Amino acid sequence: MKPKKITACRWMDGGGPEAEVVISSRIRIARNIEGVPFPYLASDAQTRQIQETVAEVAASQKEAFEHFTLLPMENLASLEKELLVEKHLASPFLARESQHGALFLRRDEAVSIMINEEDHIRIQVILPGLQLEEALQEAEKYDDLLEEKINYAFDEGYGYLTACPTNVGTGLRASVMLHLPALIMTGQANRLLGALSQVGLAVRGLYGEGTEIIGNLVQISNQVTLGQSEEEIIRNLGGVTRQVIEQEQTARQAMLNENRARIADRSWRALGLLRYAQIMSSQEAMQLLSDVRLGYDLGLVKGVDRKLLNEMLVTIRPACLQIAAGKELSPSERDLERPERLKTLLEEYKEAV
């Protein structure tokens, strides 16, 4: 395996509205082809045909799909597939379990279309900052293009039919990734995040369902897709997100007023460890990046920016480390490689600015 430089996704650029708190906004639309069994019930021949059908539709619309690349999962090495998961471009199911799964990936990696995941087609858009409406518009554009050539499974009473009953209706999952250090550090997060389930929202960690909250990163998404329009889902999630942002900013300001020197010290110490540590676990790296991000957003730390910190979030992951190193690494070897990769990124950033 040759060492490889990991390209940055669009969501990593650190911009967008409310970027001090919101790292990214994601829209995912689930669709299925009428008359064809869901992927987990489909035959080998049927899942192959699904992939070929979507590829043919994309090929027939060259202008719209000219910047996309088709990545069949069976043609990728295991680390390459895991890298797609770590960059939030493919789901773990598509990378590890899907039969004849594939990914249509746009050059800027803002749009990815998963084929033969739990559903035949899952269109995903991830943008930096709080851009739910913009992400939905982008996803709907590709949804409309595919629907021109493909008959979707649709019921007048229920809406779009999906493999998982919780996605029936709009087939829409919307989520935001938030950095909430002040609310978590001051103990306010449990009450606030616990109340979100009462308004139809789910709270998860960095990689979605089944992952814990580490590095003060929280993913909030809708749970209900039936009985609400796409606009209502987005409006509800966006409204709640803005309330969470306001409370996080209030908590940050209170911390700054009361403990400015302590926060600055914690942030600079974290940056020092990122620059000089010799061994580092993934969990420790996540916490250090959170501490540096807080210091940067409060104007206390220099020598970094949000784009760099977002790239570091991916750099510390197992597949990314091994691909960048050009070899497979054991967990203990990854703990040695992790600080080396972080130092390299910090040096490259210093030279660039």
C-alpha positions in Angstrom: 0.0 0.0 0.0 1.4 3.4 -1.0 1.0 6.4 1.4 -1.9 8.6 0.2 -2.9 12.2 1.0 -6.4 12.4 2.2 -8.6 14.9 0.4 -10.8 17.3 2.3 -14.6 17.1 1.9 -16.8 20.1 1.4 -18.2 19.9 4.9 -14.7 20.2 6.3 -14.1 23.8 5.0 -15.1 25.3 8.3 -17.4 27.9 6.8 -21.2 28.3 6.6 -23.7 30.0 8.9 -23.3 29.4 12.7 -19.9 27.7 12.1 -18.8 28.5 15.6 -21.2 25.8 16.8 -22.5 23.9 13.8 -19.9 21.8 12.0 -22.1 20.4 9.3 -25.7 19.9 8.0 -26.7 16.6 6.4 -29.7 15.6 4.3 -30.4 12.0 3.3 -33.3 10.9 1.1 -34.2 7.2 0.9 -35.9 5.9 -2.3 -36.7 2.5 -3.8 -37.5 1.2 -7.2 -41.1 0.2 -7.8 -41.6 -3.6 -8.1 -38.1 -4.6 -6.9 -37.6 -6.1 -3.5 -35.7 -4.1 -0.9 -32.0 -4.9 -1.0 -32.0 -7.3 2.0 -34.7 -9.4 0.2 -33.4 -8.9 -3.4 -31.5 -11.6 -5.3 -27.9 -11.3 -6.4 -29.1 -10.6 -9.9 -31.6 -8.0 -8.7 -29.1 -6.0 -6.7 -26.7 -6.0 -9.7 -29.5 -4.7 -11.9 -30.3 -1.9 -9.4 -26.7 -0.8 -9.6 -26.7 -1.0 -13.4 -30.0 0.9 -13.6 -28.8 3.9 -11.5 -25.5 3.9 -13.4 -27.4 4.0 -16.8 -29.6 6.8 -15.6 -26.6 8.9 -14.5 -24.9 8.2 -17.8 -27.9 9.4 -19.7 -27.7 12.7 -17.8 -24.1 13.5 -18.5 -24.3 17.2 -17.7 -25.8 16.7 -14.2 -23.5 13.8 -13.3 -20.3 14.7 -15.1 -18.5 15.4 -11.9 -19.5 12.1 -10.2 -17.5 8.9 -10.0 -19.0 5.5 -9.5 -17.3 3.5 -6.7 -18.6 -0.2 -6.5 -17.8 -1.4 -3.0 -16.6 -4.7 -4.3 -13.8 -2.9 -6.2 -12.5 -1.1 -3.1 -10.1 -2.4 -0.4 -11.4 -2.6 3.1 -9.5 0.5 4.3 -10.8 2.5 1.3 -14.3 1.6 2.3 -13.7 2.5 5.9 -12.3 5.9 4.9 -15.6 6.7 3.1 -17.3 6.0 6.5 -14.9 8.1 8.4 -15.4 11.0 6.1 -19.2 10.6 6.5 -19.6 9.8 2.7 -20.9 6.3 3.1 -22.8 4.4 5.8 -21.1 1.5 7.7 -23.8 -0.8 6.3 -22.9 0.2 2.7 -19.2 -0.2 3.3 -19.3 -3.5 5.3 -22.5 -5.4 4.5 -24.2 -4.3 1.4 -24.6 -6.8 -1.5 -23.4 -5.1 -4.7 -23.4 -1.7 -3.0 -21.9 1.3 -4.8 -21.4 5.0 -4.2 -21.8 7.8 -6.7 -19.5 10.5 -5.3 -19.4 14.1 -6.6 -15.9 15.5 -6.9 -16.3 18.0 -4.1 -17.7 15.2 -1.9 -20.7 17.3 -0.9 -23.1 14.8 -2.6 -22.9 11.1 -2.4 -25.6 8.6 -3.7 -25.6 5.2 -2.0 -26.9 2.3 -4.0 -28.1 -1.0 -2.4 -27.7 0.3 1.1 -30.8 -0.6 3.2 -32.8 1.1 0.4 -32.1 1.0 -3.3 -31.0 4.6 -3.4 -30.0 7.0 -0.7 -29.1 10.5 -1.8 -26.9 12.4 0.8 -25.8 16.0 0.9 -23.4 17.4 3.6 -22.6 21.1 3.8 -20.6 23.1 6.3 -22.4 25.1 9.0 -26.2 25.4 9.4 -27.4 24.9 5.8 -30.3 22.5 6.0 -32.4 24.3 3.4 -29.6 24.5 1.0 -28.7 20.8 1.5 -32.3 19.8 0.9 -32.5 21.8 -2.3 -29.3 20.1 -3.6 -30.6 16.6 -2.6 -34.0 17.3 -4.2 -32.3 18.3 -7.5 -30.7 14.9 -7.8 -33.8 13.1 -6.5 -35.8 14.8 -9.3 -33.2 13.8 -11.9 -33.4 10.2 -10.9 -37.2 10.2 -10.7 -37.4 11.3 -14.3 -36.1 7.9 -15.4 -36.9 5.7 -12.4 -40.4 4.8 -11.0 -40.1 5.1 -7.3 -42.0 2.9 -4.9 -44.7 5.3 -3.7 -48.1 4.9 -1.9 -50.7 7.7 -2.0 -51.5 7.2 1.7 -48.1 6.5 3.1 -45.7 8.3 0.7 -42.3 6.9 -0.3 -41.9 3.3 0.8 -38.7 2.3 2.5 -37.0 -0.7 4.0 -37.2 0.7 7.5 -40.7 1.8 8.6 -39.3 4.8 10.4 -38.3 6.3 7.0 -41.7 5.8 5.3 -43.3 9.0 4.2 -40.8 11.6 3.0 -37.9 9.3 3.3 -36.0 12.2 4.7 -33.4 12.2 7.4 -32.0 15.6 8.3 -29.2 16.1 10.9 -26.8 18.7 12.2 -23.4 18.1 13.8 -22.9 20.4 16.8 -19.9 21.2 19.0 -21.2 21.8 22.5 -18.3 22.1 24.9 -19.7 24.8 27.1 -23.1 23.1 27.7 -21.4 19.7 28.3 -18.7 21.1 30.6 -21.2 23.1 32.7 -23.5 20.1 33.1 -26.4 21.7 31.2 -26.4 19.4 28.2 -28.1 16.4 29.7 -31.3 18.3 30.5 -31.3 20.1 27.2 -30.5 17.1 25.0 -32.8 14.8 26.9 -35.7 17.1 26.1 -35.2 16.8 22.3 -36.8 13.4 22.1 -40.0 15.0 23.2 -40.1 17.1 20.0 -39.3 14.2 17.7 -35.5 14.5 17.5 -32.7 12.0 18.2 -29.4 12.7 19.8 -26.3 10.6 18.8 -22.5 10.8 18.6 -20.2 11.7 15.7 -21.0 8.6 13.6 -24.7 8.4 14.2 -26.8 5.6 15.7 -25.0 3.5 18.3 -22.1 5.9 18.8 -21.3 7.7 22.0 -20.8 11.4 22.4 -17.0 12.1 22.5 -15.1 15.3 21.9 -18.3 17.3 22.8 -19.7 16.5 19.3 -23.4 15.9 19.2 -25.5 14.9 16.2 -29.2 15.9 16.3 -31.6 14.4 13.7 -35.3 14.0 13.0 -37.0 10.7 14.0 -40.4 11.2 12.3 -40.7 11.1 8.5 -44.4 10.2 8.2 -47.1 12.9 8.4 -44.7 15.8 8.0 -43.5 17.5 4.8 -39.8 18.0 4.1 -40.2 21.7 4.8 -41.8 21.0 8.2 -39.0 18.5 9.2 -36.3 21.1 8.2 -38.1 23.9 9.9 -38.5 21.9 13.2 -34.9 20.8 13.2 -33.6 24.2 12.2 -35.6 25.9 14.9 -34.4 23.6 17.7 -30.8 23.8 16.5 -30.9 27.6 16.7 -32.2 27.4 20.3 -29.3 25.0 21.1 -26.8 27.3 19.4 -28.1 30.3 21.5 -27.8 28.3 24.8 -24.3 27.1 23.8 -23.1 30.6 23.0 -24.6 32.0 26.3 -22.8 29.2 28.2 -19.5 30.0 26.4 -19.8 33.7 27.2 -20.4 33.0 30.8 -17.4 30.7 30.9 -15.3 33.3 29.2 -16.4 36.0 31.7 -15.7 33.8 34.7 -12.7 31.7 33.7 -11.0 33.4 30.7 -7.5 32.5 31.9 -8.4 28.9 32.7 -10.1 28.3 29.3 -7.1 29.9 27.5 -4.7 27.7 29.5 -6.7 24.6 28.7 -6.9 25.4 25.0 -3.2 26.2 24.7 -2.2 23.1 26.6 -4.4 21.0 24.3 -2.7 22.6 21.3 0.7 21.9 22.9 -0.1 18.2 23.2 -1.3 18.0 19.6 2.1 19.4 18.6 4.4 17.5 20.9 2.8 14.3 22.3 4.3 11.0 21.3 1.4 8.7 21.9 -2.3 9.5 21.6 -5.5 7.5 21.6 -8.4 8.5 19.4 -10.6 9.5 22.3 -7.8 11.7 23.8 -7.3 13.4 20.4 -11.0 14.1 20.1 -11.0 15.8 23.5 -7.9 17.8 22.7 -9.4 19.0 19.3 -12.5 20.1 21.2 -10.5 22.1 23.7 -8.5 23.8 20.9 -11.7 24.5 18.9 -13.3 26.1 21.9 -10.3 28.3 22.4 -10.2 29.3 18.7 -13.9 30.1 18.6 -13.5 32.3 21.7 -10.6 34.1 20.1 -8.1 32.8 22.7 -6.0 30.5 20.4 -4.1 31.2 17.2 -2.2 29.0 14.8 -5.3 26.9 13.7 -8.6 27.4 11.9 -11.8 25.4 11.7 -10.9 23.8 8.4 -7.7 22.4 9.9 -9.6 21.2 13.0 -12.2 19.5 10.8 -9.5 17.7 8.8 -7.9 16.6 12.0 -11.2 15.0 13.1 -10.9 12.6 10.1 -7.1 12.3 10.2 -7.2 10.6 13.7 -9.5 7.8 12.5 -8.0 4.3 12.0 -8.5 3.9 8.2 -7.3 7.4 7.5 -4.1 6.9 9.6 -3.3 3.6 7.8 -4.0 4.9 4.3 -1.9 8.0 5.0 0.9 5.8 6.4 0.7 3.4 3.5 0.5 0.3 5.6 -1.7 -1.5 8.1 -1.2 -0.6 11.7 -2.2 -2.3 14.9 -4.1 -0.2 17.5 -0.9 0.5 19.5 0.9 1.5 16.2 -2.0 3.8 15.4 -1.6 5.5 18.8 2.0 6.3 17.8 1.1 7.3 14.2 -1.8 9.6 15.3 0.3 12.4 16.9 2.7 12.2 13.9 -0.1 12.9 11.4 -1.4 15.8 13.6 2.0 17.4 13.8 2.4 17.1 10.0 -1.0 18.9 9.5 0.0 21.6 11.9 3.3 22.2 10.2 1.7 22.3 6.8 -0.8 24.8 8.0 1.9 27.0 9.6 3.8 27.0 6.3 0.7 27.8 4.3 -0.2 30.8 6.3 
